[in-house]
Amino acid sequence: TEVMIVGFTWYPFDPTQQTQLTLNNLPYSILRNNTNILQKMNEISTSVAKTISKLNGGNTQELEDKLKEYIDKKLNNNTPTNPGTPKPQHIGKIIDVSEWQGVIDWPSVIADSVTLSIIRVQHGSAHQDLKYMENLQKCISAGGKHAVYAYFAATSTSDAQQEARDFYNRTQKVVAGKQQPIFYAIDVENIEMSGDVTQMRAGVEAYMSQLNALGVPDNKIVLYIANHLYDKFNLNVARPGAIWIPSYGQNDGTLANSLKPTHPYDLHQFTSKGSVKGISGNVDMSAEPSEKFKELIFSA
């Protein structure tokens, strides 16, 4: 049981008033039969008495200073004045990697201010990324935050469901019992479904529903959507936890020379020519996470 001291009232210049301690918004008298609490109260009272005895002749400024120190160290246990205020979270680099990055030095990557690594697991069901197992294992071992993605290549809704099962099962083969991915991203950047763009929405819906059935809720699903095909795909963008859109512009590795996506997004992939320590050659980089995307990252 935890007991928090939430109030301390003392009248140093009026001895007729009784000193009061309040615990969890309850008067001390309600808990007086608890010997452990009584012992702690005696310790605190002794500490206060020693503090008062050191004051010089009613020096109120010193009194205030000593009491402030006492409250900070004893009552609040050195916690911040407003413990409910969320601590600012640092957003560093956000990268996505696949077998094309070759062997990655994950400790160096994480040390290079990489907040999130999104790791490819497969291209459709047919191609399992050759480095995904190694990348997941080593990213986790290095203490990095990770998510996973899979390229959507389904030719039918049933094919989409199979891809989703393979995506989930291949991921769990590595992470079961370990740190789970922050999200599962579906990479939708080409007209699939046997070339019928009107069926893309149904295929992606079937994919997401299959992930749901496997235990991945909508808020842990991210859709990566090609900016130039966004309207044609007509996907249900209100359903997933976030929308991730590529838009490169000059594609010189800088956010400044990129072009913002022309559709609403929660994360902007701004280049395929980024640079990160621990990775030889280019790497995809993303920036400008929305508040919703930040919450997705730091809620894990």
C-alpha positions in Angstrom: 0.0 0.0 0.0 1.3 3.5 -0.9 0.5 6.5 1.3 1.2 9.9 -0.2 1.7 13.0 2.0 -0.4 15.6 0.2 -0.7 18.2 2.9 1.4 19.7 5.7 0.1 22.6 7.8 2.2 24.3 10.5 1.8 27.5 12.4 5.3 28.4 13.7 4.2 31.7 15.3 0.9 30.5 16.8 1.5 27.7 19.3 -2.3 27.3 19.9 -2.7 25.9 16.4 -2.0 22.2 15.9 0.4 20.9 13.2 -1.5 18.7 10.7 -0.3 16.2 8.2 -2.7 14.9 5.5 -2.3 11.6 3.8 -3.9 10.8 0.5 -6.4 13.6 1.1 -7.4 11.9 4.4 -6.7 13.3 7.9 -3.9 11.7 9.7 -6.3 10.7 12.5 -8.1 8.2 10.1 -4.9 6.2 9.7 -3.6 6.6 13.3 -3.9 2.9 14.1 -1.3 2.0 11.4 1.9 1.6 13.3 4.1 1.8 10.1 2.6 5.1 9.2 2.9 6.4 12.8 6.6 5.5 12.8 7.1 7.4 9.5 5.2 10.4 10.9 7.5 10.4 13.9 10.5 10.4 11.6 9.1 13.3 9.6 8.2 15.2 12.8 11.7 14.7 14.2 13.2 16.0 10.9 11.0 19.1 11.0 11.9 19.7 14.7 15.6 19.6 13.8 15.1 22.0 11.0 13.2 24.5 13.1 15.8 24.3 15.9 18.5 25.4 13.5 16.7 28.6 12.5 18.0 31.9 13.8 15.6 33.9 15.9 12.5 33.9 13.7 14.4 34.4 10.5 11.3 33.8 8.2 13.3 33.8 5.0 15.5 31.0 6.3 12.4 29.3 7.5 10.9 29.4 4.1 14.1 28.1 2.4 14.5 25.2 4.9 10.8 24.2 4.6 11.0 24.2 0.8 14.1 22.0 0.9 12.3 19.7 3.4 9.2 19.4 1.2 11.2 18.7 -1.9 13.4 16.1 -0.3 11.1 14.4 2.2 7.5 14.8 1.1 7.9 14.8 -2.7 10.9 12.4 -2.7 12.7 14.6 -5.1 10.0 14.3 -7.8 9.3 17.3 -10.1 6.9 20.0 -8.9 4.4 19.0 -11.6 4.9 15.2 -11.9 1.9 15.0 -14.2 3.5 17.1 -16.9 4.7 14.9 -19.7 8.4 14.9 -20.3 9.3 16.3 -23.8 10.2 13.4 -26.1 13.1 13.8 -28.6 12.3 12.8 -32.2 15.5 11.9 -34.0 15.9 10.2 -37.3 13.3 7.8 -38.7 14.5 5.3 -41.2 13.2 2.3 -43.1 15.5 -0.5 -44.1 15.5 -3.8 -46.1 18.0 -6.3 -47.5 19.2 -3.5 -49.9 21.1 -1.9 -47.0 23.2 -5.0 -46.6 24.8 -5.7 -43.2 23.9 -3.0 -40.7 25.9 -2.0 -37.6 22.8 -1.5 -35.4 24.6 -0.1 -32.3 26.0 2.6 -34.5 22.6 3.3 -36.1 20.9 3.7 -32.7 23.7 5.9 -31.5 23.2 8.2 -34.5 20.0 9.6 -33.0 17.7 7.1 -34.8 14.4 7.2 -32.9 12.6 4.5 -35.1 13.7 1.9 -37.6 11.0 0.5 -39.8 12.2 -2.9 -41.1 10.9 -4.7 -44.2 9.7 -8.3 -43.7 8.5 -9.2 -47.1 7.5 -8.2 -50.7 4.2 -10.0 -51.0 4.2 -13.5 -49.7 6.6 -14.8 -52.4 9.7 -12.9 -51.2 10.8 -12.9 -47.6 13.3 -10.1 -47.0 16.7 -11.8 -46.8 17.9 -9.6 -43.9 14.7 -9.1 -41.9 15.4 -11.6 -39.2 18.9 -10.3 -38.6 17.7 -6.7 -38.7 15.0 -7.3 -36.2 17.2 -9.3 -33.8 20.0 -6.8 -33.9 17.9 -3.7 -33.7 16.2 -5.1 -30.6 19.5 -6.2 -29.1 20.9 -2.7 -29.6 17.9 -1.2 -27.7 16.3 0.4 -30.8 12.6 1.1 -31.3 11.3 -0.8 -34.3 8.3 -1.3 -36.6 7.8 -3.6 -39.5 6.5 -3.2 -43.1 5.5 -5.4 -46.0 5.0 -4.6 -49.6 1.4 -5.2 -50.8 1.4 -7.4 -53.9 -1.9 -9.2 -53.6 -3.8 -10.3 -56.6 -7.1 -10.9 -54.8 -8.7 -10.4 -51.3 -7.8 -14.0 -50.4 -4.3 -13.4 -51.5 -4.2 -10.2 -49.4 -5.3 -12.2 -46.3 -2.5 -14.7 -46.9 0.0 -11.9 -47.2 -1.2 -10.5 -43.9 -0.8 -13.9 -42.2 2.7 -14.4 -43.6 3.6 -10.8 -42.6 2.5 -11.4 -39.0 3.8 -14.9 -38.6 7.2 -14.1 -40.1 7.5 -11.1 -37.7 6.4 -13.2 -34.7 9.0 -15.8 -35.6 11.6 -13.3 -34.5 9.9 -11.1 -31.9 7.7 -13.5 -30.0 8.4 -13.1 -26.3 10.5 -10.0 -27.0 9.8 -6.4 -27.8 6.8 -6.2 -30.2 6.8 -3.9 -33.2 5.4 -0.4 -32.6 3.2 -1.0 -35.7 2.7 -3.0 -38.9 3.0 -0.9 -42.0 1.4 -2.0 -45.4 3.4 -0.6 -48.3 0.9 0.3 -51.0 2.7 2.0 -53.9 1.7 0.1 -57.0 -1.6 -0.9 -58.7 -1.9 -4.6 -57.7 -5.1 -6.7 -57.5 -4.5 -8.0 -61.0 -4.2 -4.5 -62.3 -7.7 -3.5 -61.1 -7.3 -0.2 -59.2 -11.0 -0.3 -58.2 -10.2 -3.4 -56.1 -7.3 -1.9 -54.2 -9.5 -0.7 -51.4 -11.1 -4.1 -50.9 -7.7 -5.8 -51.0 -6.2 -3.5 -48.4 -9.3 -3.7 -46.2 -9.0 -7.5 -46.3 -5.3 -7.3 -45.3 -6.1 -5.0 -42.4 -9.0 -7.2 -41.2 -6.7 -10.3 -41.3 -4.1 -8.4 -39.2 -7.0 -7.6 -36.8 -7.9 -11.3 -36.5 -4.3 -12.0 -35.6 -4.3 -9.5 -32.8 -3.1 -6.3 -34.5 -5.6 -3.5 -33.9 -6.2 -0.7 -36.4 -4.3 1.8 -34.3 -1.2 -0.4 -34.7 -1.5 -0.5 -38.5 0.1 2.1 -40.7 -0.6 2.6 -44.4 2.2 3.7 -46.7 0.5 5.2 -49.7 2.1 6.4 -53.0 1.3 10.1 -53.2 0.6 10.1 -56.9 -1.8 7.1 -56.6 -3.5 8.2 -53.4 -6.7 9.3 -55.1 -6.9 6.3 -57.4 -6.4 3.8 -54.6 -9.3 5.4 -52.6 -8.2 3.5 -49.5 -10.0 3.8 -46.2 -7.5 6.2 -44.7 -9.6 6.8 -41.6 -9.1 3.3 -40.4 -5.4 2.8 -39.7 -3.4 4.4 -36.9 -1.4 6.6 -39.3 -0.8 7.5 -42.9 2.8 7.5 -44.2 3.4 9.2 -47.6 6.6 9.4 -49.7 7.3 12.7 -51.5 10.9 13.4 -52.5 11.3 16.5 -54.6 15.1 16.9 -55.3 15.8 13.7 -53.4 19.2 14.9 -52.2 18.9 13.6 -48.7 17.6 16.9 -47.2 14.2 17.7 -45.9 14.5 21.3 -47.0 14.7 20.3 -50.7 11.9 17.8 -50.6 8.2 18.4 -51.5 5.5 17.9 -49.0 2.9 15.3 -49.9 -0.3 16.7 -51.4 -2.5 14.6 -49.2 -2.9 14.5 -45.4 -0.1 12.5 -43.7 1.2 11.5 -40.3 4.7 10.8 -41.6 6.6 12.2 -44.6 9.2 10.0 -46.3 11.3 12.8 -47.8 14.2 11.0 -49.4 15.7 7.7 -50.4 19.2 9.1 -50.2 19.6 9.6 -46.5 22.7 8.9 -44.5 23.1 7.2 -41.2 26.1 5.9 -39.3 26.3 2.1 -39.4 24.7 1.8 -42.8 26.8 1.9 -46.0 25.1 3.7 -48.8 21.7 5.4 -48.9 18.8 4.8 -46.7 15.1 6.0 -46.8 14.4 8.7 -44.2 11.2 10.2 -42.9 10.3 13.2 -40.9 7.5 15.5 -39.7 5.6 13.0 -37.6 2.2 14.2 -36.5 1.2 14.3 -32.8 -0.7 11.1 -33.5 2.4 9.4 -34.9 4.6 10.6 -32.0 2.0 9.1 -29.6 2.3 5.9 -31.6 6.1 5.8 -31.1 6.2 6.7 -27.5 3.2 4.7 -26.3 5.2 1.5 -26.9 
